[in-house]
Amino acid sequence: MTPARQARIEQVLSKRQPDLTVVMENVHDPHNISAVMRTADSVGIQEIYILNTRIARHHKFGKKSSASAAKWLTIHQFTDTEECFEALRKRYKKIYATHLGVQSHSLYELDLKEPVALVFGNEHSGVSEEVLALCDGNFIIPQVGMVQSLNISVACAVTLYEAFRQRHQAGLYEGSRLPETEYRELSEKWGLGEESF
């Protein structure tokens, strides 16, 4: 491995956020999943969760977009909602879902500096009632247009960059936050690849 590649790996790993994640529930389009992965990687998310209870398990995530993102992420796939949320509760203090409801809060009211999982539903029906019941709250992205919805990949990007803004201001990107063992394992795994950054 070249010194430049090693330096890049260390630079990226030092910004990873082990207490921020995305959950995608029954998202049909692999291209949407790939776009979410790209955004997750760009803000330092390492682990993402894919919950498929109504559709088949995903094996591929699009060709070009996932090729530059999925290989750098740790992807957890679940087919059981309770099992997925049990895993989430072990790592994240709060779980919020995107949902346009009476009790939904604005994205900008959320504290995204704390350990948090953000749930996004599928392209047609959003987050399921079963998943909403397991979340700590719902949030919306404020909008002033006639159409009160965004594509999942756009909604995820807006949300994650608000998390990035809050965390950057709080200094959470200053110094490595990954557990040492995970840092070493990822560094070794990434160093074995031949792809350029």
N, C-alpha and C positions, 0 to 999 in steps of 0.2 A: 504494500500500500504506500502510495506517495505521501510525503509530509503534508502536501496541500489537501489531499483527501482526508487525512487524519485530522487536520485542523478544522476542516469543514464539519466533519462528524462531531467533533467536540463542541464546536460552536452551536450546532443545532441541538444537540442533547442538553447543553447547558440552559437552553430556553424552554425545554419541555415542561408542561404543566400536568403533573400527575393527579391533580385534584379537579380537573375540568374534563368533561366528556360530552359526547353526543350519543343519543339513542335514536335510531330510526325504526319506526314501527310499520311493518308491512308496506314499505316503499317499493313500488313495482319497477320503476324504470332504473336500470343499472346506471344510466348516465346521470341521473339525479344523485344516486349514491356516490358515484365517482366525483361529482362536483362537490358534494359535502366533504368527502375525504380530502380533496385538495385544500379546501378552506380550513378543515381541522388541522392538517399539517402546517398550514401557513401561520396559524396562531399558536402553535406549540402543543397541540393535543397529541398524545401518544396512543391512547386507547379509545376505540369507539365500539359501540354496541349495535348490533342489528337484530331486531326481534321480528321474526316471521311466524305468525300464528295462522294466517289466512292464505299465504302464498308459499310457494316452494322455496327452500333454502337457496340463497344465491351462491353461485360458484365462480362467476366472472362478473367484473364490475365495469364493463366497457373496455375499449381497447386502448385508446390514447390517454384519456384522462387518468384512469386508474393506474396506468403504467408508471405515472410520475408521482403517485400518492400512496396507493394501497401497500406497496412494498416497504414503505417507511412507517406504517402504522401497525399497531397490535389490534386485530379485529376479533371481537367476540360475537359469535352468532348463537342465537337462542330460538327455540321453537315453543318454549313454555314461558308465559308471562311471569308467573310467580318465581320461577327459577332465575329469570333475568333480573327481577327486582331484588331478589335476595342477594345476588351478586353486587348489584348497585349499592344497596344499603350498607354493605361492608366497607365501601370506599368513599361514598359521597354523603355529605351532611344533608343536602337538599336535592330534591328532584322536581323540576318544573316542566310543565308541558305547554306547548303552544296551543291555545284554544280560545276562540272568540266566545266568551261567556260573560254573564253578569258579574261574576266575582273575579274576573281576570284583571291582573295588574299590568301596567305598562312595563315593557321591557326595561325602561330606564329607571324603574323603581326597585329593580332587583339588585341584591348584593351578589355580584358574580365573582367576588374575590374569595368567597368561602368555597369549600369543596362542593361542587354542584354538577348534576347531570341534567342535560337539556334534551327533552323528548320532542321529536318531530314526527307527525303522522303521515299517512300516505297521501298521494296526490288527489284522491277523490273524496274521502270521508274524514281525513284528518286523524287525530289521535282517538283511539277507541274509548268507549265508556269504561271498560275494564281497566285500562291503563290510567285514565284520568283519576279513577278512584284510588289508585295507589300512589299518586303524586302528592307533593306537599302544596302545590298551587299551580295556577295557570297564568300565562302571560300572553300579551298581544304586542305586536309591533305597531305603534301608532301610525295611522294613515289618514289622509284627507281626501282620497279619491273615491269614486263611485264603487270600485271593486275592492272589497275588504279582504283580499287574500293575496298572497305572494307565492310563487313557485317555492317548493321546499328548499331548493338549493340557495335561492335568494334569501329566503327567510332565515335560513341557517347562517348564511354569511353575515347578514346584518346583526344577528344575535351574537355570533362569535366575535365579531369585531367590537361590539360593545363590551364583551367580556375582556377582550384584549386591552381596550382602552382603560377599563377599571383596574385591571391587573398591572398594566404598565405603570400607571400613576401610583400604584401602591408598592412598586418596586419588586413585584413578583417575577420579573424576568431578569433580575440581577443575581446571578449565581445559580448553580445547578440545584434543582429541587427534586430530581429523580433519586430514588433509593440507590445506593452505591452498586448493589448487585445488578439491578435492572440497567443502570447506566453502563456497566461493564459488558453485560450480555448484548445490549443493543449495539454498543460500539464495535464489538467483535463481529456480530452478525452483519452490520452495515459495511464493515471493512472488507468482508469477503466478497461483496458484490463487485461487478466489473463496470456497472453503469456509471456514467459521469453525472455530476450534480448539475 
